[in-house]
Amino acid sequence: MSPPWPARRSILSMQLLTQLGLELGLDLDTCLRDTGLSAMQLAVPHGEIDAGRELQLIANLVQALPDVADLGLQAGRRYHLTSYGAWGYAILSSASVRQAAALGLRYQGLTYAFTRIGLDEDGVSASLRFDDGALPEELRPFIVQRDMLGAQLIVRELLGAPLPLTCLELRQQPPAELAPFVETFGLTPQFAASANRIGLAAGQLDIPLPRANSQLVSACEQQCQAILARHQWHQGLAGRVRQLLLQAPGQMSDMERVAARMHLSSRTLRRRLIDEGTSFRALQDEVRQALAEELLAAGGLSLEEIAERLGYGELSNFIHAFKRWKGTTPGRYQRGEIAPYAVRTN
């Protein structure tokens, strides 16, 4: 069973967590041990990483700082709305707490949460659930603390004031020191609970937000959809096929060759891709389009050379395919001329 978080995410969370480790006395090598990242790679401003690298960094912090009972809370204080890009701006522009919650949960794959977050409501009370079942047991207290506080800070920044909680339940065992939890959440948590839950009055979901802007919400939501689509590029069997196609775009391997490299029959590959809602031909098209856009943006190659690199025998075939993808010719696209329409077929 796949985990509830996307395979790819922004590197910003790793940067925040590494800074926490450094401030608590760890060195960079300890923080980044077994993540496969160097200091230079970590410093990339808008990079993306595999989610597993961040989980390894969290494991490094937990192992190196076993006596810091509120380590997750210290991490959670670092996540603000401005840390979330288009997702944060969409939330900030929502009309009410309810709309912000619905939008936020719909695109929670763009957050840094590793818990699966859900909203329950019975007309009188409401609660946010933080399901940690997919996480390694030793990482659950840290991640739940971080994700819970991150959610509370988002609401606080939306409203400009803390949102009163009716209850706070945590599955972890009680820590030796309760004060950090009481100071952070404004009430004493119930530990060793059956679920991780933040409770509030249902009516608080209808509080209007001061920066409501429906047009901005719509624009940011489109960005969220595009980012999620990009993250999904690497996921599942389709993601593995894309990677194999990218390794030799000029040859553009056929399905039999790709299936053999994956130790599958072409019939099994076709069936499993259908189960994921795609086809081998559609994936070939996606890879060619992505490479075409990159090569055109980079410059330095003629259209004939680009067509050859993408495996087209004739320039006219490449031009026809590009017009189908983008609604304009590759030459006009390269010059920045906007197409009046674009038609996508797979």
C-alpha positions in Angstrom: 0.0 0.0 0.0 1.4 3.4 -1.0 1.9 6.1 1.7 -0.7 8.9 1.9 1.9 11.6 0.9 3.2 12.3 -2.6 6.6 10.9 -3.6 7.9 14.4 -4.3 7.8 17.6 -2.3 9.5 21.0 -1.9 13.0 21.0 -0.4 12.0 23.9 1.8 10.9 21.7 4.7 14.3 19.9 4.8 15.9 23.4 4.9 13.8 24.3 7.9 14.4 21.1 9.7 18.2 21.2 9.1 18.3 24.7 10.5 16.5 23.4 13.6 19.1 20.7 14.0 21.9 23.2 13.7 20.4 25.5 16.2 20.1 22.6 18.7 23.8 21.8 18.4 24.0 19.2 15.6 26.4 19.5 12.7 25.3 19.4 9.1 26.7 15.9 8.5 24.5 14.5 11.3 21.4 16.2 10.0 22.0 15.0 6.4 23.3 11.5 7.1 21.9 8.9 4.7 19.7 11.5 2.9 21.9 11.5 -0.2 22.0 15.3 -0.1 25.0 17.6 0.1 25.1 21.0 1.6 25.0 22.5 -1.9 22.0 20.5 -3.0 20.2 21.4 0.2 20.7 25.1 -0.5 18.8 25.0 -3.9 16.1 27.7 -3.4 13.2 26.0 -5.2 14.3 22.4 -5.4 12.3 19.3 -5.0 13.2 16.1 -3.3 11.9 12.6 -2.7 9.8 12.5 0.5 11.9 9.7 1.8 14.9 12.0 2.1 12.9 14.2 4.5 11.8 11.2 6.5 15.5 10.2 6.9 16.3 13.8 8.1 13.5 13.6 10.7 14.9 10.2 11.8 18.3 11.7 12.2 17.0 14.5 14.4 14.9 12.2 16.5 17.9 9.8 17.0 20.4 12.6 17.8 18.1 14.6 20.1 16.2 11.9 22.2 15.8 14.1 25.3 14.0 17.0 23.5 10.4 15.9 24.2 8.9 18.8 22.2 11.2 18.5 19.2 8.2 18.3 16.9 6.7 21.4 18.3 9.9 23.3 17.9 9.9 22.2 14.2 6.2 23.1 13.7 6.8 26.7 14.8 8.9 27.2 11.6 6.1 26.5 9.1 4.1 29.6 8.1 1.7 30.3 5.3 4.5 31.8 3.3 6.3 28.5 3.4 3.6 26.8 1.2 3.7 28.7 -2.0 0.5 28.7 -4.1 -1.2 26.4 -1.6 -0.6 29.0 1.2 -1.9 31.9 -1.0 -5.0 30.0 -1.9 -5.7 29.3 1.7 -5.1 33.0 2.6 -7.5 34.2 0.0 -10.4 31.9 1.0 -13.7 33.4 2.1 -14.0 31.5 5.4 -12.2 29.0 7.6 -14.5 26.3 6.2 -13.5 27.1 2.6 -9.8 27.3 3.6 -10.1 23.9 5.3 -11.8 22.3 2.3 -9.3 23.7 -0.1 -6.3 22.9 2.1 -7.4 19.3 2.6 -8.1 18.9 -1.1 -4.5 19.8 -1.9 -2.8 18.6 1.3 -0.3 16.8 -0.9 1.3 20.2 -1.4 1.9 20.6 2.3 4.7 19.2 4.3 2.5 16.9 6.3 3.2 13.2 6.6 0.0 12.5 8.5 -3.2 12.0 6.6 -5.4 14.9 7.7 -9.2 14.8 7.8 -12.0 17.0 9.0 -15.0 15.6 11.0 -18.1 17.7 11.9 -21.3 16.9 13.7 -23.0 20.3 13.7 -21.9 21.1 17.2 -18.2 20.3 17.2 -15.5 19.8 14.6 -12.1 18.2 14.7 -9.1 17.8 12.6 -7.7 14.2 12.6 -4.0 13.4 12.0 -3.7 9.8 11.0 -0.1 8.6 11.7 -0.7 4.9 10.8 1.6 4.9 7.8 4.5 6.3 9.7 7.4 4.5 11.4 6.5 4.3 15.1 9.6 6.0 16.3 8.8 9.1 14.1 5.1 9.5 15.0 5.4 11.8 18.0 7.7 14.3 16.1 5.6 14.3 13.0 2.2 14.5 14.7 3.4 17.4 16.9 4.8 19.2 13.8 1.8 18.7 11.6 -0.7 19.6 14.4 1.1 22.8 15.3 1.6 23.7 11.6 -2.2 23.4 11.1 -2.9 25.6 14.2 -0.4 28.3 13.0 -2.1 28.4 9.6 -5.4 29.2 11.2 -3.8 31.7 13.5 -2.2 33.5 10.5 -5.5 33.4 8.6 -7.5 35.0 11.5 -4.8 37.1 13.0 -5.5 35.5 16.3 -5.4 32.0 17.9 -8.4 29.8 17.3 -9.7 28.5 20.7 -9.5 24.7 20.9 -12.0 22.5 22.8 -9.7 19.5 23.1 -6.3 18.1 22.0 -5.7 14.4 21.9 -2.4 12.7 21.1 -1.6 9.0 20.7 1.9 9.4 22.1 2.7 8.6 25.7 2.8 11.6 28.1 6.2 13.4 28.1 8.1 14.2 31.2 7.4 17.9 30.8 3.9 19.1 29.8 4.5 22.8 29.9 5.6 23.2 26.3 2.4 21.5 25.1 0.2 23.6 27.3 1.9 26.8 26.3 1.8 26.0 22.6 -1.9 24.8 22.4 -3.5 26.7 25.3 -4.8 23.6 27.0 -3.5 20.3 28.5 -3.5 17.5 25.9 -4.9 14.1 26.5 -2.1 11.7 25.9 -2.3 7.9 25.0 -5.5 8.7 23.2 -7.0 6.5 20.5 -6.4 9.2 17.8 -4.6 12.4 17.2 -7.2 15.1 17.1 -7.7 18.9 17.5 -11.2 19.8 18.5 -13.1 23.1 18.0 -16.6 24.5 17.9 -18.2 23.8 14.5 -19.4 27.4 14.3 -15.8 28.6 14.1 -15.5 27.1 10.6 -17.8 29.8 9.3 -15.7 32.7 10.5 -15.1 35.0 7.5 -11.5 35.6 6.5 -10.2 39.2 6.0 -8.3 38.6 2.8 -11.0 36.9 0.8 -10.3 37.1 -3.0 -12.2 34.6 -5.1 -10.2 35.4 -8.3 -6.9 34.8 -6.4 -8.2 31.5 -5.0 -9.1 30.3 -8.5 -5.7 31.2 -9.9 -3.8 29.7 -7.0 -5.9 26.5 -7.2 -4.9 26.1 -10.9 -1.3 26.4 -9.8 -1.9 23.8 -7.1 -3.3 21.4 -9.7 -0.3 22.0 -12.0 2.2 21.3 -9.2 0.5 18.1 -8.1 0.5 16.9 -11.7 4.3 17.6 -11.9 4.8 15.6 -8.6 2.8 12.7 -10.0 5.2 12.5 -13.0 7.5 10.2 -11.0 4.8 8.1 -9.3 3.7 4.6 -10.0 4.4 2.4 -12.9 3.8 5.3 -15.3 6.5 7.2 -13.5 9.0 4.4 -14.1 8.0 4.2 -17.8 8.6 8.0 -18.1 12.0 7.7 -16.6 13.0 4.9 -19.0 11.8 6.9 -22.0 13.7 9.9 -20.8 17.0 7.9 -20.7 17.1 7.7 -24.5 14.6 10.2 -26.0 16.2 10.1 -29.5 15.5 6.4 -29.8 12.1 6.6 -28.0 11.9 2.9 -27.0 8.8 1.0 -28.0 6.6 -0.8 -25.5 8.2 -4.2 -25.9 11.6 -2.8 -25.1 10.4 -0.9 -22.1 8.4 -3.8 -20.8 11.5 -6.1 -21.1 13.6 -3.6 -19.1 10.9 -3.7 -16.4 10.8 -7.6 -16.5 7.2 -7.5 -17.7 5.4 -8.7 -20.8 4.0 -5.9 -23.0 0.5 -7.2 -22.3 1.0 -6.9 -18.5 2.5 -3.4 -19.0 -0.4 -2.3 -21.1 -2.9 -3.6 -18.6 -1.2 -2.1 -15.6 -0.9 1.3 -17.3 -4.7 1.2 -18.1 -5.2 0.5 -14.3 -3.4 3.8 -13.7 -5.5 5.6 -16.2 -3.0 6.0 -18.9 -1.4 4.3 -21.9 2.1 3.7 -23.3 1.4 6.0 -26.2 0.2 8.8 -23.9 3.4 8.5 -21.8 5.5 8.7 -25.0 3.6 11.8 -25.9 4.1 13.4 -22.5 7.8 12.8 -22.5 8.2 14.1 -26.0 6.2 17.3 -25.2 8.2 17.9 -22.0 11.5 17.5 -23.8 10.3 19.6 -26.7 9.4 22.5 -24.4 12.7 22.3 -22.6 14.8 22.2 -25.8 12.9 25.1 -27.3 13.3 27.2 -24.2 17.0 26.4 -24.0 17.7 27.5 -27.5 20.8 26.6 -29.5 19.2 23.8 -31.6 17.4 24.1 -34.9 13.9 22.7 -35.2 15.3 19.9 -37.3 17.8 18.9 -34.6 15.1 19.0 -31.9 12.8 16.8 -34.0 15.6 14.3 -34.5 16.4 14.2 -30.8 12.8 13.5 -30.0 12.8 10.5 -32.5 10.8 12.1 -35.3 11.9 11.0 -38.8 10.5 14.2 -40.4 10.3 17.8 -39.1 6.7 18.0 -40.4 5.7 15.2 -38.0 7.2 17.1 -35.0 5.4 20.3 -36.0 2.1 18.5 -36.4 2.6 16.9 -32.9 3.6 20.1 -31.3 0.5 21.9 -32.7 -1.6 19.2 -31.2 0.0 19.7 -27.8 0.2 23.5 -27.6 -2.1 24.8 -30.4 0.8 26.6 -32.1 3.9 25.7 -34.0 7.2 25.1 -32.2 8.7 28.2 -33.9 6.0 30.5 -32.6 6.2 28.9 -29.2 9.9 29.5 -29.0 9.4 33.2 -30.0 6.9 33.6 -27.1 3.8 34.0 -29.3 0.7 33.0 -27.4 -1.5 30.4 -29.0 -5.2 31.2 -29.3 -6.1 27.7 -28.1 -4.4 24.4 -27.3 -5.8 21.0 -27.9 -4.5 18.0 -25.9 -5.2 14.5 -27.1 -3.7 11.3 -25.8 
